[in-house]
């Protein structure tokens, strides 16, 4: 642990990251690879909490386009995140990593309810904790859920895993081929420039609690292990003071 820079992290995985080339559902090879990456960081002694999205199964905006009430559609999306959590738990458990799932929506038959002090205790006991159900409220993204949980468990940073996006760019690289990736950007700049790499509410919450965010491409093997060890990977989003450290 002496060589580890970030001792307690929240890893944010999008649901779409689990789909692989098929574009929906879960690709077994992808989720197994993600679990290996988590396992490598876990073996360094890092305390790991994970927030998983549900977009590979259902998205609230998708339901709204069908005419569903937005709140109802968001609740279905929350249930989708819990399905992903339970599957990820089994994959990690099969790799010998003790794991607990906590949900913002109570369903005691399959998971614990989210209890902040219990989550912290699990982490201190060497268990990976997976948070499902977002915040338990509609109209709130899982990005914001990741920032909220990071604040509640006093995480050292939030790792925002992206699929084939290796950081924050000064413009949309899909529209501007001259867009350049930045190694560091402040919370304020991120919000002012409206760089939609993540939900602005999540950025604001991390800013309020001084929790740095690292945006990186999880598809590159070893990224999580390198980040927690202190290597520069992807883009660091933080307070201006961190530049001087």
FIKOLZA-1660 file (N, C-alpha, C; in steps of 0.1 Angstrom, whole numbers, plus 5000, padded with zeros to 4 digits):
% residues 245
   i   px   py   pz ch aa at
   1 5008 4988 5000  A  X  N
   1 5000 5000 5000  A  X CA
   1 5009 5013 5000  A  X  C
   2 5021 5012 5004  A  X  N
   2 5030 5023 5005  A  X CA
   2 5032 5029 4991  A  X  C
   3 5031 5021 4980  A  X  N
   3 5034 5025 4967  A  X CA
   3 5021 5030 4960  A  X  C
   4 5010 5029 4967  A  X  N
   4 4997 5032 4961  A  X CA
   4 4993 5047 4964  A  X  C
   5 4990 5054 4954  A  X  N
   5 4986 5068 4956  A  X CA
   5 4972 5070 4960  A  X  C
   6 4963 5063 4954  A  X  N
   6 4949 5063 4957  A  X CA
   6 4945 5050 4964  A  X  C
   7 4942 5052 4977  A  X  N
   7 4940 5040 4985  A  X CA
   7 4925 5035 4985  A  X  C
   8 4916 5045 4982  A  X  N
   8 4902 5041 4982  A  X CA
   8 4896 5049 4969  A  X  C
   9 4890 5041 4960  A  X  N
   9 4886 5047 4948  A  X CA
   9 4871 5043 4945  A  X  C
  10 4864 5051 4937  A  X  N
  10 4852 5047 4931  A  X CA
  10 4854 5046 4916  A  X  C
  11 4851 5034 4911  A  X  N
  11 4852 5032 4896  A  X CA
  11 4839 5033 4890  A  X  C
  12 4837 5042 4881  A  X  N
  12 4824 5044 4874  A  X CA
  12 4825 5037 4860  A  X  C
  13 4817 5026 4858  A  X  N
  13 4816 5019 4846  A  X CA
  13 4802 5022 4839  A  X  C
  14 4802 5025 4826  A  X  N
  14 4790 5027 4819  A  X CA
  14 4784 5013 4816  A  X  C
  15 4771 5012 4814  A  X  N
  15 4765 4999 4810  A  X CA
  15 4770 4996 4796  A  X  C
  16 4771 5006 4787  A  X  N
  16 4775 5004 4774  A  X CA
  16 4789 4997 4773  A  X  C
  17 4797 5000 4783  A  X  N
  17 4811 4994 4783  A  X CA
  17 4811 4979 4784  A  X  C
  18 4800 4973 4788  A  X  N
  18 4799 4959 4790  A  X CA
  18 4794 4951 4778  A  X  C
  19 4790 4959 4767  A  X  N
  19 4784 4952 4756  A  X CA
  19 4793 4946 4746  A  X  C
  20 4805 4952 4745  A  X  N
  20 4815 4948 4734  A  X CA
  20 4809 4951 4721  A  X  C
  21 4813 4943 4711  A  X  N
  21 4809 4946 4697  A  X CA
  21 4794 4944 4694  A  X  C
  22 4787 4937 4703  A  X  N
  22 4773 4934 4700  A  X CA
  22 4764 4945 4702  A  X  C
  23 4768 4955 4710  A  X  N
  23 4760 4967 4711  A  X CA
  23 4749 4967 4721  A  X  C
  24 4747 4955 4728  A  X  N
  24 4736 4954 4738  A  X CA
  24 4740 4943 4747  A  X  C
  25 4733 4942 4758  A  X  N
  25 4735 4931 4768  A  X CA
  25 4749 4931 4774  A  X  C
  26 4754 4919 4776  A  X  N
  26 4768 4918 4783  A  X CA
  26 4776 4908 4775  A  X  C
  27 4788 4912 4771  A  X  N
  27 4798 4904 4764  A  X CA
  27 4806 4897 4775  A  X  C
  28 4806 4884 4776  A  X  N
  28 4813 4877 4787  A  X CA
  28 4828 4880 4787  A  X  C
  29 4834 4881 4775  A  X  N
  29 4848 4884 4775  A  X CA
  29 4851 4898 4780  A  X  C
  30 4842 4907 4777  A  X  N
  30 4844 4921 4782  A  X CA
  30 4844 4922 4797  A  X  C
  31 4833 4916 4803  A  X  N
  31 4831 4917 4817  A  X CA
  31 4842 4909 4824  A  X  C
  32 4847 4899 4818  A  X  N
  32 4858 4891 4824  A  X CA
  32 4871 4899 4824  A  X  C
  33 4873 4906 4813  A  X  N
  33 4885 4915 4812  A  X CA
  33 4884 4926 4822  A  X  C
  34 4873 4932 4823  A  X  N
  34 4871 4943 4833  A  X CA
  34 4874 4938 4847  A  X  C
  35 4869 4926 4850  A  X  N
  35 4871 4920 4863  A  X CA
  35 4886 4917 4866  A  X  C
  36 4893 4913 4855  A  X  N
  36 4908 4911 4857  A  X CA
  36 4915 4925 4860  A  X  C
  37 4910 4935 4854  A  X  N
  37 4916 4949 4857  A  X CA
  37 4913 4953 4871  A  X  C
  38 4901 4950 4876  A  X  N
  38 4898 4953 4889  A  X CA
  38 4906 4945 4899  A  X  C
  39 4907 4932 4896  A  X  N
  39 4915 4923 4904  A  X CA
  39 4929 4927 4906  A  X  C
  40 4935 4932 4895  A  X  N
  40 4950 4936 4896  A  X CA
  40 4951 4948 4905  A  X  C
  41 4942 4957 4905  A  X  N
  41 4942 4969 4914  A  X CA
  41 4939 4964 4928  A  X  C
  42 4930 4955 4930  A  X  N
  42 4926 4950 4943  A  X CA
  42 4938 4943 4950  A  X  C
  43 4946 4936 4942  A  X  N
  43 4958 4929 4948  A  X CA
  43 4968 4938 4953  A  X  C
  44 4968 4951 4949  A  X  N
  44 4977 4961 4954  A  X CA
  44 4973 4966 4968  A  X  C
  45 4961 4962 4972  A  X  N
  45 4955 4966 4985  A  X CA
  45 4946 4978 4984  A  X  C
  46 4942 4982 4972  A  X  N
  46 4933 4993 4970  A  X CA
  46 4919 4989 4974  A  X  C
  47 4912 4998 4981  A  X  N
  47 4898 4997 4985  A  X CA
  47 4890 5002 4973  A  X  C
  48 4882 4993 4967  A  X  N
  48 4875 4996 4955  A  X CA
  48 4860 4995 4956  A  X  C
  49 4853 5006 4953  A  X  N
  49 4839 5006 4951  A  X CA
  49 4836 5009 4937  A  X  C
  50 4825 5004 4932  A  X  N
  50 4821 5004 4918  A  X CA
  50 4807 5009 4916  A  X  C
  51 4805 5018 4907  A  X  N
  51 4791 5022 4903  A  X CA
  51 4790 5018 4888  A  X  C
  52 4779 5010 4885  A  X  N
  52 4777 5006 4871  A  X CA
  52 4764 5012 4866  A  X  C
  53 4765 5016 4853  A  X  N
  53 4753 5021 4846  A  X CA
  53 4745 5009 4841  A  X  C
  54 4734 5013 4835  A  X  N
  54 4725 5002 4830  A  X CA
  54 4721 5004 4815  A  X  C
  55 4728 5012 4808  A  X  N
  55 4725 5015 4794  A  X CA
  55 4726 5004 4784  A  X  C
  56 4733 4993 4788  A  X  N
  56 4734 4981 4779  A  X CA
  56 4721 4973 4780  A  X  C
  57 4712 4976 4790  A  X  N
  57 4699 4969 4791  A  X CA
  57 4688 4978 4788  A  X  C
  58 4688 4990 4795  A  X  N
  58 4677 5000 4793  A  X CA
  58 4682 5013 4798  A  X  C
  59 4678 5024 4790  A  X  N
  59 4681 5037 4793  A  X CA
  59 4668 5045 4795  A  X  C
  60 4668 5054 4805  A  X  N
  60 4656 5061 4808  A  X CA
  60 4651 5070 4796  A  X  C
  61 4661 5075 4789  A  X  N
  61 4657 5084 4777  A  X CA
  61 4650 5075 4766  A  X  C
  62 4654 5062 4766  A  X  N
  62 4648 5053 4756  A  X CA
  62 4633 5051 4760  A  X  C
  63 4631 5049 4773  A  X  N
  63 4617 5047 4777  A  X CA
  63 4608 5060 4775  A  X  C
  64 4615 5071 4777  A  X  N
  64 4607 5084 4775  A  X CA
  64 4603 5085 4760  A  X  C
  65 4612 5081 4751  A  X  N
  65 4609 5082 4737  A  X CA
  65 4597 5073 4733  A  X  C
  66 4595 5063 4741  A  X  N
  66 4583 5054 4739  A  X CA
  66 4570 5060 4744  A  X  C
  67 4571 5071 4751  A  X  N
  67 4559 5077 4758  A  X CA
  67 4558 5074 4772  A  X  C
  68 4568 5067 4778  A  X  N
  68 4568 5064 4793  A  X CA
  68 4570 5077 4800  A  X  C
  69 4564 5078 4812  A  X  N
  69 4568 5088 4821  A  X CA
  69 4582 5088 4825  A  X  C
  70 4589 5099 4825  A  X  N
  70 4604 5100 4827  A  X CA
  70 4608 5093 4840  A  X  C
  71 4600 5096 4851  A  X  N
  71 4604 5090 4863  A  X CA
  71 4603 5075 4863  A  X  C
  72 4592 5070 4857  A  X  N
  72 4590 5055 4856  A  X CA
  72 4601 5049 4848  A  X  C
  73 4605 5056 4837  A  X  N
  73 4616 5050 4828  A  X CA
  73 4629 5050 4835  A  X  C
  74 4631 5060 4843  A  X  N
  74 4644 5061 4851  A  X CA
  74 4644 5049 4861  A  X  C
  75 4633 5046 4867  A  X  N
  75 4633 5035 4877  A  X CA
  75 4636 5022 4870  A  X  C
  76 4631 5020 4858  A  X  N
  76 4635 5008 4851  A  X CA
  76 4650 5008 4848  A  X  C
  77 4655 5019 4844  A  X  N
  77 4670 5020 4842  A  X CA
  77 4678 5017 4855  A  X  C
  78 4672 5021 4867  A  X  N
  78 4679 5017 4879  A  X CA
  78 4679 5002 4881  A  X  C
  79 4668 4996 4878  A  X  N
  79 4668 4981 4879  A  X CA
  79 4678 4974 4870  A  X  C
  80 4680 4980 4858  A  X  N
  80 4690 4975 4849  A  X CA
  80 4704 4976 4855  A  X  C
  81 4707 4987 4862  A  X  N
  81 4720 4988 4868  A  X CA
  81 4722 4977 4879  A  X  C
  82 4712 4973 4886  A  X  N
  82 4713 4963 4896  A  X CA
  82 4715 4949 4890  A  X  C
  83 4709 4947 4878  A  X  N
  83 4712 4934 4871  A  X CA
  83 4727 4933 4867  A  X  C
  84 4732 4945 4862  A  X  N
  84 4747 4945 4859  A  X CA
  84 4755 4943 4871  A  X  C
  85 4751 4949 4883  A  X  N
  85 4759 4947 4895  A  X CA
  85 4759 4932 4900  A  X  C
  86 4748 4926 4899  A  X  N
  86 4748 4912 4904  A  X CA
  86 4756 4903 4895  A  X  C
  87 4756 4905 4882  A  X  N
  87 4765 4898 4873  A  X CA
  87 4779 4900 4875  A  X  C
  88 4783 4913 4877  A  X  N
  88 4797 4917 4879  A  X CA
  88 4801 4911 4893  A  X  C
  89 4793 4910 4903  A  X  N
  89 4796 4904 4915  A  X CA
  89 4800 4889 4914  A  X  C
  90 4792 4882 4906  A  X  N
  90 4795 4868 4904  A  X CA
  90 4808 4866 4897  A  X  C
  91 4811 4874 4887  A  X  N
  91 4823 4873 4879  A  X CA
  91 4835 4876 4888  A  X  C
  92 4834 4886 4897  A  X  N
  92 4845 4889 4906  A  X CA
  92 4846 4878 4916  A  X  C
  93 4835 4873 4921  A  X  N
  93 4836 4863 4932  A  X CA
  93 4842 4850 4926  A  X  C
  94 4840 4847 4913  A  X  N
  94 4846 4835 4907  A  X CA
  94 4861 4837 4905  A  X  C
  95 4866 4849 4906  A  X  N
  95 4880 4852 4905  A  X CA
  95 4886 4853 4919  A  X  C
  96 4878 4850 4929  A  X  N
  96 4883 4850 4943  A  X CA
  96 4883 4863 4950  A  X  C
  97 4875 4872 4945  A  X  N
  97 4875 4886 4951  A  X CA
  97 4862 4887 4959  A  X  C
  98 4863 4889 4972  A  X  N
  98 4851 4890 4980  A  X CA
  98 4843 4903 4977  A  X  C
  99 4831 4902 4974  A  X  N
  99 4823 4913 4968  A  X CA
  99 4809 4915 4975  A  X  C
 100 4805 4927 4977  A  X  N
 100 4791 4929 4981  A  X CA
 100 4784 4939 4972  A  X  C
 101 4771 4937 4970  A  X  N
 101 4763 4946 4962  A  X CA
 101 4754 4954 4972  A  X  C
 102 4754 4967 4971  A  X  N
 102 4745 4975 4979  A  X CA
 102 4736 4983 4969  A  X  C
 103 4723 4984 4972  A  X  N
 103 4714 4990 4962  A  X CA
 103 4707 5002 4969  A  X  C
 104 4705 5012 4961  A  X  N
 104 4697 5024 4966  A  X CA
 104 4682 5021 4966  A  X  C
 105 4678 5011 4959  A  X  N
 105 4664 5006 4959  A  X CA
 105 4664 4993 4967  A  X  C
 106 4657 4992 4978  A  X  N
 106 4658 4980 4986  A  X CA
 106 4652 4968 4979  A  X  C
 107 4660 4957 4979  A  X  N
 107 4656 4944 4974  A  X CA
 107 4665 4934 4982  A  X  C
 108 4661 4932 4994  A  X  N
 108 4669 4923 5004  A  X CA
 108 4671 4909 4999  A  X  C
 109 4663 4904 4990  A  X  N
 109 4665 4890 4986  A  X CA
 109 4678 4888 4978  A  X  C
 110 4683 4899 4972  A  X  N
 110 4695 4898 4963  A  X CA
 110 4706 4907 4967  A  X  C
 111 4704 4917 4975  A  X  N
 111 4715 4926 4978  A  X CA
 111 4712 4934 4991  A  X  C
 112 4723 4940 4997  A  X  N
 112 4721 4948 5009  A  X CA
 112 4715 4962 5005  A  X  C
 113 4708 4968 5014  A  X  N
 113 4705 4982 5011  A  X CA
 113 4718 4991 5013  A  X  C
 114 4718 5002 5006  A  X  N
 114 4730 5011 5008  A  X CA
 114 4730 5017 5022  A  X  C
 115 4740 5014 5029  A  X  N
 115 4742 5019 5043  A  X CA
 115 4757 5024 5043  A  X  C
 116 4759 5037 5044  A  X  N
 116 4772 5043 5042  A  X CA
 116 4783 5036 5051  A  X  C
 117 4780 5035 5064  A  X  N
 117 4790 5030 5073  A  X CA
 117 4793 5015 5071  A  X  C
 118 4782 5008 5066  A  X  N
 118 4785 4994 5063  A  X CA
 118 4793 4993 5050  A  X  C
 119 4791 5001 5041  A  X  N
 119 4799 5001 5029  A  X CA
 119 4814 5004 5032  A  X  C
 120 4816 5014 5041  A  X  N
 120 4830 5017 5045  A  X CA
 120 4836 5005 5052  A  X  C
 121 4828 4998 5060  A  X  N
 121 4833 4987 5068  A  X CA
 121 4837 4975 5058  A  X  C
 122 4829 4973 5048  A  X  N
 122 4832 4963 5038  A  X CA
 122 4845 4966 5031  A  X  C
 123 4847 4979 5028  A  X  N
 123 4860 4983 5021  A  X CA
 123 4872 4980 5031  A  X  C
 124 4870 4984 5043  A  X  N
 124 4881 4982 5053  A  X CA
 124 4884 4967 5055  A  X  C
 125 4874 4959 5053  A  X  N
 125 4876 4944 5055  A  X CA
 125 4881 4938 5042  A  X  C
 126 4884 4946 5032  A  X  N
 126 4890 4940 5020  A  X CA
 126 4880 4935 5010  A  X  C
 127 4867 4940 5010  A  X  N
 127 4857 4936 5001  A  X CA
 127 4855 4947 4990  A  X  C
 128 4853 4943 4978  A  X  N
 128 4849 4952 4967  A  X CA
 128 4834 4955 4969  A  X  C
 129 4830 4967 4969  A  X  N
 129 4815 4971 4970  A  X CA
 129 4810 4976 4957  A  X  C
 130 4799 4971 4952  A  X  N
 130 4793 4975 4940  A  X CA
 130 4780 4982 4944  A  X  C
 131 4778 4995 4940  A  X  N
 131 4766 5002 4942  A  X CA
 131 4757 5002 4930  A  X  C
 132 4745 4997 4933  A  X  N
 132 4735 4996 4922  A  X CA
 132 4723 5005 4925  A  X  C
 133 4715 5008 4914  A  X  N
 133 4703 5016 4916  A  X CA
 133 4705 5031 4916  A  X  C
 134 4717 5035 4911  A  X  N
 134 4720 5049 4911  A  X CA
 134 4719 5056 4925  A  X  C
 135 4712 5067 4926  A  X  N
 135 4710 5073 4939  A  X CA
 135 4696 5069 4945  A  X  C
 136 4689 5061 4937  A  X  N
 136 4675 5057 4941  A  X CA
 136 4665 5068 4937  A  X  C
 137 4669 5078 4930  A  X  N
 137 4660 5089 4926  A  X CA
 137 4660 5090 4911  A  X  C
 138 4648 5093 4905  A  X  N
 138 4648 5095 4890  A  X CA
 138 4654 5109 4887  A  X  C
 139 4657 5111 4874  A  X  N
 139 4662 5124 4870  A  X CA
 139 4677 5126 4874  A  X  C
 140 4683 5116 4879  A  X  N
 140 4697 5117 4883  A  X CA
 140 4705 5106 4876  A  X  C
 141 4717 5109 4871  A  X  N
 141 4725 5100 4863  A  X CA
 141 4733 5091 4872  A  X  C
 142 4739 5080 4867  A  X  N
 142 4748 5072 4875  A  X CA
 142 4762 5079 4876  A  X  C
 143 4765 5089 4867  A  X  N
 143 4777 5097 4870  A  X CA
 143 4776 5104 4883  A  X  C
 144 4764 5110 4885  A  X  N
 144 4762 5117 4898  A  X CA
 144 4762 5108 4909  A  X  C
 145 4756 5096 4907  A  X  N
 145 4756 5086 4918  A  X CA
 145 4770 5082 4922  A  X  C
 146 4779 5081 4912  A  X  N
 146 4793 5078 4915  A  X CA
 146 4800 5089 4923  A  X  C
 147 4797 5101 4920  A  X  N
 147 4803 5113 4927  A  X CA
 147 4797 5113 4941  A  X  C
 148 4784 5111 4943  A  X  N
 148 4778 5111 4956  A  X CA
 148 4783 5100 4965  A  X  C
 149 4784 5088 4960  A  X  N
 149 4790 5077 4968  A  X CA
 149 4804 5079 4971  A  X  C
 150 4812 5085 4962  A  X  N
 150 4826 5089 4965  A  X CA
 150 4827 5098 4977  A  X  C
 151 4818 5108 4977  A  X  N
 151 4818 5118 4988  A  X CA
 151 4814 5111 5001  A  X  C
 152 4804 5102 5000  A  X  N
 152 4799 5095 5012  A  X CA
 152 4809 5086 5019  A  X  C
 153 4817 5079 5010  A  X  N
 153 4827 5069 5016  A  X CA
 153 4840 5075 5017  A  X  C
 154 4841 5088 5014  A  X  N
 154 4854 5096 5015  A  X CA
 154 4865 5089 5006  A  X  C
 155 4861 5087 4993  A  X  N
 155 4871 5082 4984  A  X CA
 155 4881 5092 4980  A  X  C
 156 4893 5087 4976  A  X  N
 156 4904 5095 4972  A  X CA
 156 4902 5100 4958  A  X  C
 157 4895 5093 4950  A  X  N
 157 4893 5098 4936  A  X CA
 157 4882 5090 4929  A  X  C
 158 4876 5095 4919  A  X  N
 158 4867 5088 4910  A  X CA
 158 4873 5085 4897  A  X  C
 159 4873 5072 4893  A  X  N
 159 4879 5068 4880  A  X CA
 159 4867 5067 4871  A  X  C
 160 4867 5075 4861  A  X  N
 160 4856 5075 4851  A  X CA
 160 4861 5068 4839  A  X  C
 161 4856 5055 4838  A  X  N
 161 4861 5046 4827  A  X CA
 161 4853 5048 4815  A  X  C
 162 4860 5051 4804  A  X  N
 162 4854 5054 4791  A  X CA
 162 4858 5043 4781  A  X  C
 163 4849 5041 4771  A  X  N
 163 4852 5030 4761  A  X CA
 163 4858 5037 4749  A  X  C
 164 4871 5034 4748  A  X  N
 164 4879 5040 4737  A  X CA
 164 4879 5055 4736  A  X  C
 165 4878 5061 4748  A  X  N
 165 4880 5076 4749  A  X CA
 165 4891 5077 4760  A  X  C
 166 4902 5083 4756  A  X  N
 166 4914 5082 4766  A  X CA
 166 4916 5095 4774  A  X  C
 167 4905 5103 4775  A  X  N
 167 4906 5115 4784  A  X CA
 167 4896 5126 4779  A  X  C
 168 4899 5138 4784  A  X  N
 168 4891 5149 4781  A  X CA
 168 4898 5157 4770  A  X  C
 169 4890 5161 4760  A  X  N
 169 4895 5169 4749  A  X CA
 169 4890 5183 4749  A  X  C
 170 4898 5192 4743  A  X  N
 170 4893 5206 4743  A  X CA
 170 4882 5209 4734  A  X  C
 171 4878 5199 4726  A  X  N
 171 4866 5200 4718  A  X CA
 171 4862 5186 4715  A  X  C
 172 4850 5184 4709  A  X  N
 172 4845 5171 4706  A  X CA
 172 4854 5165 4694  A  X  C
 173 4862 5154 4698  A  X  N
 173 4871 5148 4688  A  X CA
 173 4863 5142 4676  A  X  C
 174 4851 5139 4678  A  X  N
 174 4843 5132 4667  A  X CA
 174 4839 5143 4657  A  X  C
 175 4838 5155 4661  A  X  N
 175 4834 5166 4652  A  X CA
 175 4846 5175 4648  A  X  C
 176 4856 5175 4656  A  X  N
 176 4868 5183 4653  A  X CA
 176 4880 5175 4653  A  X  C
 177 4886 5171 4642  A  X  N
 177 4898 5163 4641  A  X CA
 177 4910 5169 4647  A  X  C
 178 4910 5182 4649  A  X  N
 178 4921 5189 4655  A  X CA
 178 4920 5190 4671  A  X  C
 179 4910 5184 4676  A  X  N
 179 4908 5185 4691  A  X CA
 179 4919 5178 4698  A  X  C
 180 4924 5184 4709  A  X  N
 180 4936 5179 4716  A  X CA
 180 4932 5174 4730  A  X  C
 181 4938 5163 4734  A  X  N
 181 4935 5158 4747  A  X CA
 181 4943 5166 4757  A  X  C
 182 4937 5169 4769  A  X  N
 182 4945 5176 4779  A  X CA
 182 4948 5167 4791  A  X  C
 183 4959 5169 4797  A  X  N
 183 4964 5161 4808  A  X CA
 183 4957 5165 4821  A  X  C
 184 4954 5178 4822  A  X  N
 184 4948 5183 4834  A  X CA
 184 4938 5194 4831  A  X  C
 185 4927 5194 4838  A  X  N
 185 4917 5205 4836  A  X CA
 185 4910 5207 4850  A  X  C
 186 4907 5219 4853  A  X  N
 186 4901 5222 4866  A  X CA
 186 4886 5219 4865  A  X  C
 187 4880 5217 4877  A  X  N
 187 4866 5215 4877  A  X CA
 187 4859 5227 4871  A  X  C
 188 4863 5239 4874  A  X  N
 188 4857 5251 4869  A  X CA
 188 4858 5252 4853  A  X  C
 189 4869 5248 4848  A  X  N
 189 4871 5249 4833  A  X CA
 189 4862 5238 4827  A  X  C
 190 4861 5227 4833  A  X  N
 190 4853 5216 4828  A  X CA
 190 4838 5220 4827  A  X  C
 191 4833 5227 4837  A  X  N
 191 4820 5232 4837  A  X CA
 191 4818 5244 4828  A  X  C
 192 4827 5253 4828  A  X  N
 192 4826 5265 4819  A  X CA
 192 4826 5261 4804  A  X  C
 193 4834 5252 4801  A  X  N
 193 4835 5248 4787  A  X CA
 193 4824 5238 4782  A  X  C
 194 4816 5233 4792  A  X  N
 194 4806 5224 4789  A  X CA
 194 4811 5212 4782  A  X  C
 195 4822 5206 4786  A  X  N
 195 4827 5194 4780  A  X CA
 195 4819 5182 4786  A  X  C
 196 4811 5176 4777  A  X  N
 196 4801 5167 4782  A  X CA
 196 4807 5152 4783  A  X  C
 197 4819 5151 4789  A  X  N
 197 4825 5138 4792  A  X CA
 197 4817 5131 4803  A  X  C
 198 4811 5139 4812  A  X  N
 198 4803 5134 4823  A  X CA
 198 4793 5144 4827  A  X  C
 199 4784 5140 4835  A  X  N
 199 4773 5148 4839  A  X CA
 199 4779 5160 4847  A  X  C
 200 4775 5172 4843  A  X  N
 200 4780 5184 4851  A  X CA
 200 4777 5184 4866  A  X  C
 201 4766 5177 4869  A  X  N
 201 4762 5176 4884  A  X CA
 201 4772 5168 4891  A  X  C
 202 4778 5157 4884  A  X  N
 202 4788 5149 4890  A  X CA
 202 4801 5157 4892  A  X  C
 203 4805 5165 4882  A  X  N
 203 4816 5174 4883  A  X CA
 203 4815 5184 4895  A  X  C
 204 4803 5190 4896  A  X  N
 204 4800 5200 4907  A  X CA
 204 4802 5193 4920  A  X  C
 205 4796 5181 4921  A  X  N
 205 4797 5174 4934  A  X CA
 205 4811 5171 4938  A  X  C
 206 4819 5166 4929  A  X  N
 206 4833 5163 4931  A  X CA
 206 4841 5176 4935  A  X  C
 207 4837 5187 4928  A  X  N
 207 4843 5200 4931  A  X CA
 207 4841 5204 4946  A  X  C
 208 4828 5203 4950  A  X  N
 208 4824 5207 4963  A  X CA
 208 4832 5199 4974  A  X  C
 209 4835 5186 4971  A  X  N
 209 4841 5177 4980  A  X CA
 209 4856 5175 4978  A  X  C
 210 4861 5182 4968  A  X  N
 210 4875 5181 4964  A  X CA
 210 4880 5167 4962  A  X  C
 211 4872 5160 4953  A  X  N
 211 4875 5146 4949  A  X CA
 211 4879 5147 4935  A  X  C
 212 4892 5144 4932  A  X  N
 212 4896 5144 4918  A  X CA
 212 4889 5133 4910  A  X  C
 213 4888 5136 4897  A  X  N
 213 4882 5127 4887  A  X CA
 213 4893 5123 4877  A  X  C
 214 4894 5111 4874  A  X  N
 214 4904 5107 4863  A  X CA
 214 4896 5100 4852  A  X  C
 215 4896 5106 4840  A  X  N
 215 4889 5101 4829  A  X CA
 215 4899 5093 4820  A  X  C
 216 4896 5080 4818  A  X  N
 216 4906 5072 4811  A  X CA
 216 4899 5061 4802  A  X  C
 217 4907 5055 4794  A  X  N
 217 4901 5045 4785  A  X CA
 217 4904 5031 4791  A  X  C
 218 4893 5025 4796  A  X  N
 218 4894 5013 4804  A  X CA
 218 4898 5001 4794  A  X  C
 219 4897 5003 4781  A  X  N
 219 4900 4993 4771  A  X CA
 219 4915 4990 4770  A  X  C
 220 4923 5000 4776  A  X  N
 220 4938 4998 4776  A  X CA
 220 4942 4990 4788  A  X  C
 221 4947 4978 4786  A  X  N
 221 4950 4970 4798  A  X CA
 221 4960 4976 4808  A  X  C
 222 4957 4974 4820  A  X  N
 222 4966 4979 4831  A  X CA
 222 4963 4993 4835  A  X  C
 223 4953 5000 4829  A  X  N
 223 4951 5014 4832  A  X CA
 223 4947 5017 4847  A  X  C
 224 4938 5009 4853  A  X  N
 224 4934 5011 4866  A  X CA
 224 4946 5009 4876  A  X  C
 225 4954 4998 4874  A  X  N
 225 4966 4996 4882  A  X CA
 225 4976 5007 4881  A  X  C
 226 4978 5012 4869  A  X  N
 226 4987 5023 4867  A  X CA
 226 4982 5036 4874  A  X  C
 227 4969 5039 4873  A  X  N
 227 4964 5051 4879  A  X CA
 227 4965 5051 4894  A  X  C
 228 4961 5040 4901  A  X  N
 228 4962 5039 4915  A  X CA
 228 4976 5039 4920  A  X  C
 229 4986 5035 4911  A  X  N
 229 5000 5036 4915  A  X CA
 229 5006 5049 4913  A  X  C
 230 4998 5059 4908  A  X  N
 230 5003 5073 4907  A  X CA
 230 5008 5077 4893  A  X  C
 231 5007 5068 4883  A  X  N
 231 5011 5071 4869  A  X CA
 231 5001 5081 4863  A  X  C
 232 5005 5089 4854  A  X  N
 232 4996 5098 4847  A  X CA
 232 4989 5090 4835  A  X  C
 233 4977 5088 4837  A  X  N
 233 4969 5081 4827  A  X CA
 233 4956 5089 4824  A  X  C
 234 4953 5092 4811  A  X  N
 234 4941 5099 4808  A  X CA
 234 4942 5114 4812  A  X  C
 235 4930 5119 4817  A  X  N
 235 4929 5133 4821  A  X CA
 235 4925 5134 4836  A  X  C
 236 4933 5142 4843  A  X  N
 236 4929 5145 4857  A  X CA
 236 4921 5158 4858  A  X  C
 237 4909 5156 4864  A  X  N
 237 4900 5168 4866  A  X CA
 237 4901 5171 4881  A  X  C
 238 4905 5183 4885  A  X  N
 238 4907 5186 4899  A  X CA
 238 4907 5201 4902  A  X  C
 239 4911 5204 4914  A  X  N
 239 4912 5218 4918  A  X CA
 239 4925 5224 4913  A  X  C
 240 4925 5237 4912  A  X  N
 240 4937 5244 4907  A  X CA
 240 4949 5241 4915  A  X  C
 241 4947 5239 4928  A  X  N
 241 4958 5238 4938  A  X CA
 241 4966 5225 4935  A  X  C
 242 4960 5215 4929  A  X  N
 242 4966 5202 4926  A  X CA
 242 4978 5204 4916  A  X  C
 243 4977 5214 4908  A  X  N
 243 4988 5216 4898  A  X CA
 243 5001 5219 4905  A  X  C
 244 5000 5225 4917  A  X  N
 244 5012 5229 4924  A  X CA
 244 5018 5218 4932  A  X  C
 245 5010 5207 4934  A  X  N
 245 5015 5196 4942  A  X CA
 245 5024 5186 4935  A  X  C
% end
